[in-house]
Every structure is written in structure tokens, then in C-alpha cells.
Amino acid sequence: GTVRKVRRKEENLIYCIKEVRIGELSKVEQQDAINEVNILAKLDSPFIVAYYDSFIESNYSLYIVMEFCNRGDLQKLHRSAREKGAPGLTEWMTWDIGLQVVLGLNYLHNEKVLHRDLKAANVFLQKQPKKSEFKVKIGDLGVAKLLETSNAFAQTLVGTPYYLSPELCTDQPYRDKSDCWALGVLLF
């Protein structure tokens, strides 16, 4: 999908809208897009990008209205640090961001949701004026899966190759531990 920053004129508030052109998708891909909306709508955590609304326009595009994260994503922050000559983020910043990601992932797993694509580009950042720390929000639940029970396993191969757990690489059933593997890669 395409994500845009938008302003609602009535309240002068900023949001982001993800547009998914469902008219161009297969039935399975359309269901995946609807799945993201259904999962986002049931989540309520300070560590997950907030969902506000969704709508379909002309049976062609699905629009998902979400919280805007004003500092981009963790991948962009890391790239910026390296461009400035730093080998990476400071230890303090790594701990702060890492702990918030852990809290967000814990919330998802308690809700029986597997993210399945946890990576730096899906960890979004907010910063308040005159504050040095970031608020962290896990986002992009486009390939997330809701399990029936906490002991259930998933079997579909999805995610970003560098973050895939051994279970996914060997085509075995997996569960929340695969997200924990991706978390370890992210922290490294």
C-alpha cells in the first residue's frame, strides 16, 4: 500500500492513511488487507500504531486511517546515525527503543497476534517537542496473523528474509517465538 500524511481540517489533527488498491489484488490478498484492519481495530496499546477508521472507496481502494508517527521509522533513524559517522545508536537509545518494542510485542502476543514481519522499517517513532526520548510504535500489521489459542502454530511463509526464524527457513510450523527471533535480529 501507499501511506500518506493527512490533516483533518475539522480538528487540525494529523493522521496517516494507508491506501491499499484492493481492486488490483487477488481474493487472498484482499482478505489479507481486510485482516490488517480487523486486527488493528481490536488492538489498544501505547506501543502499537493506533487505528482510527477504515473505508472502501469505489470498490477499488481500502483506506486505513492510523496514528501518524512524526519521526519516521527505526531504519531511517539508524541510517541517519550511520551517515553522521556513528556505528549505530547509543546504548541508552537501544535500550529505550528495545524495551518499548518488547512491550509492544508482548502485548501483541497476549492478544494472540503474530506480527510476522517485525523489522526496523516497521518500528515507528514519535517525538514530543523538547523531549529527548522517542515513543515507539509497532506498525504495519499487513501480514499479521491472529491465532485461535496461544499454543496454536502458523505455517505460511511470510516476512522479510533477514529477520526470518529458523522455523520459517526450514518450512516448519511457528508461533510467537518467530517474532522473538526477529526482535533479536532487530536489537543486534
Backbone as numpy.savetxt, mean C-alpha at the origin, in Angstrom:
# Nx Ny Nz CAx CAy CAz Cx Cy Cz
-3.39 1.46 -12.38 -4.20 2.66 -12.38 -3.35 3.91 -12.38
-4.01 5.02 -12.57 -3.38 6.33 -12.55 -3.83 7.05 -11.28
-2.90 7.67 -10.56 -3.24 8.36 -9.33 -3.01 9.87 -9.54
-4.02 10.64 -9.11 -3.95 12.09 -9.25 -4.22 12.76 -7.90
-3.57 13.89 -7.69 -3.84 14.73 -6.53 -5.01 15.64 -6.91
-6.02 15.70 -6.03 -7.20 16.51 -6.31 -7.57 17.35 -5.09
-8.30 18.43 -5.33 -8.78 19.28 -4.26 -10.30 19.34 -4.34
-10.95 19.07 -3.21 -12.40 19.20 -3.15 -12.70 20.66 -2.81
-13.38 21.33 -3.72 -13.61 22.76 -3.60 -14.43 23.13 -2.37
-15.42 22.33 -2.03 -16.32 22.66 -0.92 -15.58 22.86 0.40
-14.66 21.93 0.74 -13.92 22.02 2.00 -12.49 22.46 1.81
-12.05 22.62 0.57 -10.67 22.96 0.25 -9.69 21.91 0.81
-10.09 20.64 0.77 -9.25 19.54 1.24 -8.63 18.82 0.05
-7.45 18.28 0.29 -6.73 17.57 -0.77 -6.86 16.07 -0.56
-7.10 15.35 -1.65 -7.21 13.89 -1.67 -6.40 13.38 -2.85
-6.32 12.09 -2.96 -5.82 11.51 -4.21 -6.91 10.59 -4.75
-6.97 10.53 -6.05 -7.94 9.65 -6.72 -7.18 8.70 -7.61
-7.42 7.42 -7.40 -6.84 6.39 -8.25 -7.89 6.02 -9.30
-7.51 6.14 -10.56 -8.41 5.77 -11.65 -7.97 4.42 -12.21
-8.89 3.49 -12.25 -8.63 2.18 -12.84 -9.58 2.04 -14.02
-9.05 1.92 -15.20 -9.87 1.80 -16.40 -10.40 0.37 -16.51
-11.50 0.14 -15.86 -12.04 -1.22 -15.79 -12.61 -1.68 -17.12
-12.95 -0.76 -18.00 -13.46 -1.14 -19.33 -12.42 -1.85 -20.17
-11.14 -1.65 -19.85 -10.04 -2.27 -20.60 -9.53 -3.57 -19.95
-10.13 -3.93 -18.80 -9.63 -5.08 -18.04 -10.45 -6.34 -18.30
-9.80 -7.47 -18.05 -10.52 -8.75 -18.10 -11.46 -8.82 -16.89
-12.35 -9.77 -16.88 -13.28 -9.93 -15.76 -12.52 -10.17 -14.45
-11.45 -10.96 -14.50 -10.65 -11.24 -13.30 -9.99 -9.96 -12.80
-9.43 -9.16 -13.71 -8.78 -7.90 -13.32 -9.81 -6.90 -12.79
-11.01 -6.89 -13.36 -12.07 -6.03 -12.86 -12.42 -6.41 -11.42
-12.49 -7.71 -11.17 -12.80 -8.18 -9.82 -11.68 -7.80 -8.84
-10.43 -7.83 -9.30 -9.30 -7.41 -8.45 -9.44 -5.93 -8.07
-9.86 -5.09 -9.02 -10.05 -3.67 -8.74 -11.16 -3.46 -7.72
-12.26 -4.18 -7.87 -13.37 -4.09 -6.92 -12.92 -4.62 -5.55
-12.08 -5.66 -5.57 -11.54 -6.24 -4.34 -10.76 -5.19 -3.55
-9.95 -4.37 -4.24 -9.19 -3.33 -3.56 -10.12 -2.37 -2.84
-11.21 -1.97 -3.49 -12.18 -1.07 -2.88 -12.81 -1.71 -1.65
-13.22 -2.97 -1.78 -13.87 -3.66 -0.66 -12.95 -3.80 0.54
-11.68 -4.10 0.30 -10.73 -4.24 1.40 -10.45 -2.88 2.03
-10.16 -1.88 1.20 -9.88 -0.54 1.73 -11.04 0.00 2.57
-12.26 -0.23 2.11 -13.44 0.31 2.79 -13.60 -0.25 4.20
-13.12 -1.44 4.45 -13.30 -2.04 5.78 -12.14 -1.74 6.74
-11.07 -1.11 6.24 -9.90 -0.86 7.07 -9.96 0.52 7.72
-9.46 0.61 8.95 -9.42 1.88 9.67 -8.21 1.86 10.61
-7.09 2.35 10.11 -5.85 2.36 10.88 -5.06 3.61 10.53
-4.38 4.20 11.51 -3.54 5.36 11.20 -2.33 5.00 10.35
-2.10 3.70 10.13 -0.93 3.26 9.37 -1.29 2.71 7.99
-2.55 2.87 7.60 -3.03 2.44 6.29 -3.64 3.65 5.60
-3.37 3.82 4.31 -3.96 4.94 3.56 -5.48 4.86 3.69
-6.09 5.97 4.11 -7.54 6.01 4.36 -8.32 6.02 3.04
-9.41 5.28 3.05 -10.36 5.23 1.93 -11.52 6.15 2.25
-11.96 6.94 1.27 -13.09 7.83 1.48 -14.30 7.49 0.63
-14.08 7.13 -0.62 -15.22 6.91 -1.51 -14.73 6.21 -2.77
-15.67 5.70 -3.53 -15.36 5.15 -4.85 -16.60 5.28 -5.72
-16.38 5.34 -7.01 -17.50 5.43 -7.95 -17.03 4.98 -9.32
-17.98 4.57 -10.14 -17.71 4.16 -11.51 -18.34 5.19 -12.43
-17.57 5.62 -13.40 -18.06 6.62 -14.34 -18.18 6.00 -15.72
-19.37 6.06 -16.28 -19.65 5.59 -17.64 -19.30 4.12 -17.86
-19.37 3.31 -16.81 -19.01 1.89 -16.90 -17.62 1.68 -17.50
-16.78 2.67 -17.41 -15.46 2.58 -18.02 -14.32 2.71 -17.00
-14.47 3.63 -16.05 -13.40 3.85 -15.07 -13.94 3.77 -13.65
-13.17 3.09 -12.81 -13.42 3.04 -11.38 -12.51 4.08 -10.74
-13.09 4.92 -9.89 -12.33 5.94 -9.19 -12.37 5.63 -7.70
-11.18 5.64 -7.07 -11.07 5.38 -5.64 -10.49 6.63 -4.99
-11.26 7.25 -4.10 -10.85 8.48 -3.42 -10.19 8.08 -2.11
-8.93 8.51 -1.94 -8.14 8.12 -0.78 -7.41 9.31 -0.18
-6.82 9.05 0.96 -6.00 10.03 1.66 -4.79 10.40 0.82
-4.46 11.69 0.80 -3.28 12.16 0.09 -2.08 12.16 1.03
-0.99 11.59 0.60 0.24 11.55 1.39 1.22 12.55 0.77
1.45 13.65 1.48 2.13 14.81 0.92 3.64 14.69 0.73
4.24 13.59 1.15 5.69 13.43 0.97 6.05 12.24 0.07
5.11 11.78 -0.71 5.42 10.72 -1.66 5.57 9.37 -0.98
6.53 8.59 -1.46 6.70 7.24 -0.93 8.13 7.02 -0.43
8.32 5.90 0.22 9.62 5.57 0.81 10.69 5.38 -0.26
10.33 4.86 -1.40 11.30 4.68 -2.49 11.86 6.05 -2.91
10.98 7.03 -3.05 11.40 8.39 -3.42 12.30 9.00 -2.34
11.95 8.81 -1.07 12.75 9.34 0.04 14.15 8.72 0.03
14.22 7.41 -0.17 15.52 6.72 -0.19 16.36 7.20 -1.37
15.73 7.33 -2.53 16.44 7.80 -3.72 16.99 9.21 -3.49
16.19 10.07 -2.87 16.61 11.44 -2.57 17.81 11.46 -1.63
17.79 10.60 -0.61 18.92 10.52 0.33 20.19 10.10 -0.40
20.07 9.12 -1.28 21.26 8.64 -2.02 21.78 9.70 -2.99
20.87 10.47 -3.59 21.30 11.55 -4.50 22.07 12.63 -3.74
21.79 12.76 -2.44 22.49 13.75 -1.61 23.78 13.18 -1.03
24.14 11.96 -1.41 25.39 11.37 -0.98 25.30 10.47 0.23
24.12 10.31 0.82 23.96 9.42 1.97 23.83 7.99 1.47
24.36 7.01 2.21 24.23 5.61 1.78 22.80 5.10 1.93
22.00 5.78 2.70 20.61 5.39 2.94 20.01 6.33 3.97
18.96 5.88 4.60 18.32 6.68 5.63 19.09 6.55 6.94
18.92 7.51 7.83 19.58 7.42 9.13 18.99 6.25 9.92
19.73 5.79 10.91 19.23 4.69 11.74 17.95 5.10 12.45
17.89 6.34 12.96 16.70 6.82 13.65 15.50 6.80 12.71
15.67 7.29 11.50 14.57 7.35 10.54 14.14 5.94 10.14
15.10 5.04 9.98 14.78 3.65 9.63 13.94 3.00 10.73
14.32 3.21 11.99 13.54 2.67 13.11 12.13 3.26 13.13
12.04 4.58 12.99 10.74 5.26 13.05 9.81 4.77 11.95
10.30 4.77 10.73 9.48 4.33 9.60 9.20 2.83 9.70
10.23 2.06 10.02 10.07 0.60 10.12 9.03 0.19 11.16
9.05 0.82 12.31 8.07 0.48 13.35 6.65 0.80 12.91
6.46 1.90 12.20 5.13 2.24 11.71 4.65 1.25 10.65
5.57 0.79 9.80 5.20 -0.23 8.81 4.81 -1.52 9.52
5.57 -1.90 10.55 5.24 -3.09 11.33 3.85 -2.97 11.94
3.52 -1.82 12.50 2.20 -1.61 13.09 1.10 -1.70 12.03
1.35 -1.14 10.86 0.37 -1.23 9.78 0.19 -2.65 9.29
1.29 -3.37 9.14 1.23 -4.76 8.69 0.54 -5.63 9.74
0.83 -5.38 11.01 0.16 -6.11 12.09 -1.35 -5.88 12.02
-1.76 -4.64 11.80 -3.19 -4.35 11.68 -3.80 -5.12 10.51
-3.14 -5.09 9.35 -3.66 -5.82 8.19 -3.82 -7.30 8.50
-2.80 -7.89 9.10 -2.85 -9.32 9.40 -3.92 -9.65 10.44
-4.12 -8.76 11.41 -5.21 -8.98 12.38 -6.58 -8.93 11.70
-6.67 -8.18 10.61 -7.90 -8.11 9.83 -7.96 -9.21 8.75
-6.99 -10.12 8.81 -6.88 -11.25 7.87 -6.66 -10.80 6.42
-5.90 -9.71 6.26 -5.58 -9.18 4.94 -4.10 -9.41 4.67
-3.80 -10.04 3.54 -2.42 -10.15 3.06 -2.19 -9.00 2.10
-1.14 -8.24 2.27 -0.86 -7.14 1.34 -0.38 -7.70 0.01
0.57 -8.58 0.04 1.12 -9.30 -1.11 1.98 -8.46 -2.04
2.15 -7.17 -1.78 3.04 -6.36 -2.61 3.67 -5.24 -1.77
4.09 -5.59 -0.55 4.74 -4.61 0.31 6.12 -4.31 -0.25
6.36 -3.04 -0.52 7.64 -2.57 -1.04 7.74 -1.08 -0.77
8.92 -0.51 -0.98 9.15 0.91 -0.68 8.19 1.83 -1.43
7.83 1.48 -2.65 6.93 2.31 -3.45 5.49 2.27 -2.94
5.17 1.32 -2.05 3.82 1.22 -1.49 3.75 1.65 -0.02
4.83 2.26 0.46 4.85 2.84 1.80 4.87 4.35 1.61
3.74 4.98 1.92 3.56 6.40 1.66 3.84 7.22 2.91
4.23 8.47 2.68 4.70 9.31 3.78 3.92 10.62 3.84
3.65 11.05 5.07 3.04 12.35 5.33 3.95 13.09 6.30
3.97 14.39 6.17 4.76 15.19 7.10 3.97 16.45 7.42
3.88 16.74 8.70 3.21 17.95 9.16 4.22 19.09 9.19
3.77 20.32 8.95 4.70 21.46 9.03 5.38 21.53 10.40
6.66 21.87 10.37 7.47 22.06 11.58 7.68 20.79 12.40
7.46 19.63 11.80 7.73 18.36 12.49 8.80 17.62 11.69
9.66 16.91 12.38 10.76 16.24 11.69 10.43 14.81 11.28
9.46 14.20 11.96 9.19 12.79 11.67 8.05 12.66 10.64
8.04 11.50 10.01 7.02 11.17 9.02 5.92 10.33 9.67
4.71 10.49 9.16 3.65 9.52 9.41 3.69 8.56 8.24
3.63 7.28 8.52 3.75 6.26 7.50 2.38 5.62 7.24
2.08 5.43 5.96 0.81 4.83 5.54 1.08 3.76 4.50
0.68 2.54 4.78 0.79 1.46 3.78 -0.36 1.64 2.80
-0.05 1.55 1.53 -1.07 1.73 0.51 -0.95 0.74 -0.62
-1.69 0.98 -1.66 -1.77 0.17 -2.87 -2.11 -1.28 -2.53
-3.34 -1.49 -2.18 -3.82 -2.83 -1.86 -4.43 -3.51 -3.07
-3.96 -3.15 -4.25 -4.50 -3.68 -5.50 -4.40 -5.19 -5.64
-3.42 -5.81 -5.02 -3.30 -7.26 -5.10 -3.47 -7.92 -3.73
-3.99 -7.15 -2.77 -4.21 -7.70 -1.43 -5.25 -8.81 -1.48
-5.20 -9.68 -0.50 -6.14 -10.78 -0.43 -6.69 -10.88 0.98
-8.00 -11.05 1.06 -8.66 -11.25 2.34 -8.81 -12.74 2.57
-8.21 -13.24 3.67 -8.29 -14.66 3.98 -9.52 -14.93 4.84
-10.07 -16.12 4.71 -11.25 -16.50 5.49 -10.90 -16.67 6.97
-9.72 -17.22 7.24 -9.27 -17.42 8.62 -7.80 -17.03 8.69
-7.30 -16.86 9.90 -5.88 -16.50 10.05 -4.96 -17.68 9.71
-5.49 -18.89 9.64 -4.68 -20.06 9.30 -4.77 -20.42 7.82
-5.56 -19.68 7.05 -5.73 -19.98 5.63 -4.47 -19.62 4.86
-4.31 -20.25 3.71 -3.17 -19.99 2.83 -3.66 -19.46 1.51
-2.86 -18.65 0.84 -3.14 -18.19 -0.51 -2.17 -18.88 -1.45
-2.51 -18.89 -2.76 -1.64 -19.59 -3.69 -1.33 -18.84 -4.97
-1.87 -17.65 -5.18 -1.66 -16.92 -6.41 -0.29 -16.25 -6.39
0.43 -16.30 -7.51 1.74 -15.67 -7.60 1.56 -14.21 -7.98
1.78 -13.31 -7.02 1.69 -11.87 -7.25 2.80 -11.19 -6.46
3.05 -9.93 -6.78 4.02 -9.15 -6.03 5.18 -8.72 -6.89
6.10 -8.00 -6.27 7.28 -7.48 -6.95 8.43 -8.46 -6.71
9.12 -8.89 -7.79 10.11 -9.97 -7.68 11.13 -9.84 -6.55
11.70 -8.66 -6.32 12.74 -8.52 -5.28 12.22 -8.79 -3.88
10.92 -8.70 -3.68 10.34 -8.82 -2.35 9.64 -10.16 -2.13
9.69 -11.05 -3.11 8.98 -12.32 -3.01 9.63 -13.26 -2.00
8.80 -13.89 -1.20 9.28 -14.84 -0.20 9.64 -16.17 -0.87
10.41 -17.03 -0.18 10.75 -18.34 -0.74 9.51 -19.16 -1.11
8.44 -19.06 -0.33 7.21 -19.81 -0.64 6.67 -19.40 -2.00
6.67 -18.11 -2.28 6.16 -17.63 -3.56 7.07 -18.04 -4.71
8.38 -18.01 -4.48 9.33 -18.38 -5.53 9.27 -19.86 -5.87
8.87 -20.68 -4.91 8.80 -22.13 -5.16 7.36 -22.60 -5.37
6.46 -21.63 -5.61 5.06 -21.93 -5.95 4.36 -22.77 -4.88
4.62 -22.42 -3.60 3.97 -23.09 -2.48 2.90 -22.18 -1.89
1.94 -22.74 -1.17 0.95 -21.88 -0.49 1.67 -20.97 0.52
1.11 -19.80 0.73 1.73 -18.82 1.62 0.66 -18.12 2.45
1.10 -17.41 3.46 0.18 -16.62 4.30 0.89 -15.36 4.76
0.55 -14.82 5.91 1.07 -13.53 6.36 2.60 -13.50 6.48
3.22 -14.64 6.62 4.68 -14.67 6.76 5.38 -14.17 5.49
4.71 -14.27 4.34 5.28 -13.74 3.10 5.36 -12.21 3.15
4.37 -11.57 3.77 4.44 -10.12 3.97 5.58 -9.78 4.92
5.82 -10.63 5.91 6.92 -10.41 6.86 8.26 -10.51 6.14
8.38 -11.42 5.18 9.58 -11.54 4.38 9.83 -10.22 3.62
8.76 -9.71 2.99 8.87 -8.46 2.24 9.26 -7.31 3.17
8.74 -7.33 4.39 9.11 -6.32 5.39 10.62 -6.38 5.68
11.14 -7.59 5.83 12.58 -7.75 6.06 13.41 -7.19 4.91
12.98 -7.44 3.68 13.67 -6.91 2.51 13.58 -5.38 2.53
12.42 -4.87 2.83 12.22 -3.43 2.89 13.14 -2.78 3.92
13.23 -3.37 5.11 14.08 -2.81 6.17 15.57 -2.90 5.78
15.94 -4.00 5.12 17.33 -4.16 4.71 17.72 -3.06 3.72
